[in-house]
Amino acid sequence: MKTFLTSAAAACLTLCIGVSAQGDAFATYTTVDVPGADHAYAYGIDGSNIVGVYHDHNYIYHGFSYDGTTYTTLDVPGATHTYAWGIDGSNIVGWYNDGSRNHGFSYNGTTYTTFNVPGATGGTFAYGIDGGNIVGVYYDGSYNYHGFSYDGTPYTTFDVPGASNTYLYGIDGGNI
C-alpha cells in the first residue's frame, strides 16, 4: 500500500509540475477551509460540489460536502468516523467505521444507506459513483484487497490478473 501511495503521489506531483509549467492562465483555485477542522482533505468533485474528510482537534473524522457557499458535515448515524469520497449530483458515497469494522455508505441528501460486499470480512470502502454505479474496495479475511462495482444488483468483483491487490477509485460511464 505504501508503494502504491508513493507512486500515486509521484505521478500527481509530475502532473502538477507539468500543468504548472504550462502556466496558470485557465486555473481557478478554491481553498477548502472547513469550519472547526484541524485538517481537511477534498476527495471528490462534481461541478461546483466538493466532498471530502476533515478531522477535529479530537481526531474524529467527519465527511463534508461543500457547494461553493455552504459546508455540510456528513456523519453516518452510529459511526465513530465518516469519510465522504465520491459525488455525482446529490449522491455521495464513502465509508464509515462503527467501532468494529468499516462499511460502505451512500447518501442521497436525506438518507444514509449502508452496504457491505459479501465476503468483505475486513471492510467495504466506496470511493466513486456515477449515476447508480458505485465502485470501491473491500478486503477479505486474509487482507487481500479486491475492487468491486455495485449498481443495485449483485456485486461484481474485480481482481487484476497477476496483481496482489486491486483498488477501484473512480467511475465515469462504463469506464472504471
Solvent accessible surface area in square Angstrom, and as a share of the most:
residue,aa,sasa,rsa
1,M,127,0.57
2,K,167,0.71
3,T,105,0.61
4,F,86,0.36
5,L,96,0.48
6,T,87,0.51
7,S,62,0.40
8,A,45,0.35
9,A,63,0.49
10,A,55,0.43
11,A,63,0.49
12,C,71,0.42
13,L,111,0.55
14,T,95,0.55
15,L,119,0.59
16,C,67,0.40
17,I,104,0.53
18,G,35,0.34
19,V,85,0.49
20,S,70,0.45
21,A,84,0.65
22,Q,155,0.69
23,G,40,0.38
24,D,84,0.44
25,A,91,0.70
26,F,201,0.84
27,A,48,0.37
28,T,125,0.73
29,Y,170,0.65
30,T,82,0.48
31,T,112,0.65
32,V,37,0.21
33,D,104,0.54
34,V,7,0.04
35,P,97,0.61
36,G,68,0.66
37,A,29,0.23
38,D,73,0.38
39,H,95,0.43
40,A,35,0.27
41,Y,92,0.35
42,A,56,0.43
43,Y,93,0.36
44,G,12,0.11
45,I,122,0.62
46,D,48,0.25
47,G,70,0.67
48,S,79,0.51
49,N,48,0.25
50,I,19,0.10
51,V,0,0.00
52,G,0,0.00
53,V,3,0.01
54,Y,19,0.07
55,H,6,0.03
56,D,25,0.13
57,H,137,0.61
58,N,99,0.51
59,Y,131,0.50
60,I,68,0.35
61,Y,56,0.21
62,H,28,0.12
63,G,0,0.00
64,F,1,0.00
65,S,21,0.14
66,Y,28,0.11
67,D,75,0.39
68,G,44,0.42
69,T,119,0.69
70,T,73,0.43
71,Y,53,0.20
72,T,66,0.39
73,T,67,0.39
74,L,3,0.02
75,D,63,0.33
76,V,8,0.05
77,P,105,0.66
78,G,74,0.71
79,A,28,0.22
80,T,62,0.36
81,H,48,0.22
82,T,1,0.00
83,Y,34,0.13
84,A,0,0.00
85,W,53,0.18
86,G,5,0.05
87,I,19,0.09
88,D,35,0.18
89,G,41,0.40
90,S,78,0.50
91,N,53,0.27
92,I,10,0.05
93,V,0,0.00
94,G,0,0.00
95,W,36,0.13
96,Y,19,0.07
97,N,33,0.17
98,D,57,0.30
99,G,59,0.56
100,S,96,0.62
101,R,75,0.27
102,N,22,0.11
103,H,19,0.08
104,G,0,0.00
105,F,0,0.00
106,S,25,0.16
107,Y,35,0.13
108,N,81,0.41
109,G,47,0.45
110,T,117,0.68
111,T,74,0.43
112,Y,53,0.20
113,T,73,0.42
114,T,63,0.36
115,F,18,0.08
116,N,56,0.29
117,V,6,0.03
118,P,99,0.63
119,G,52,0.50
120,A,5,0.04
121,T,92,0.53
122,G,16,0.15
123,G,0,0.00
124,T,0,0.00
125,F,19,0.08
126,A,0,0.00
127,Y,26,0.10
128,G,6,0.05
129,I,18,0.09
130,D,36,0.18
131,G,44,0.42
132,G,57,0.55
133,N,54,0.27
134,I,14,0.07
135,V,0,0.00
136,G,0,0.00
137,V,3,0.02
138,Y,18,0.07
139,Y,31,0.12
140,D,32,0.16
141,G,58,0.56
142,S,83,0.54
143,Y,152,0.58
144,N,62,0.32
145,Y,57,0.22
146,H,32,0.14
147,G,0,0.00
148,F,0,0.00
149,S,20,0.13
150,Y,56,0.21
151,D,80,0.42
152,G,55,0.53
153,T,81,0.47
154,P,117,0.74
155,Y,53,0.20
156,T,69,0.40
157,T,66,0.38
158,F,70,0.29
159,D,80,0.42
160,V,84,0.48
161,P,127,0.80
162,G,91,0.88
163,A,49,0.38
164,S,99,0.64
165,N,53,0.27
166,T,8,0.05
167,Y,46,0.17
168,L,20,0.10
169,Y,77,0.29
170,G,38,0.36
171,I,27,0.14
172,D,101,0.52
173,G,43,0.42
174,G,81,0.78
175,N,112,0.58
176,I,93,0.47
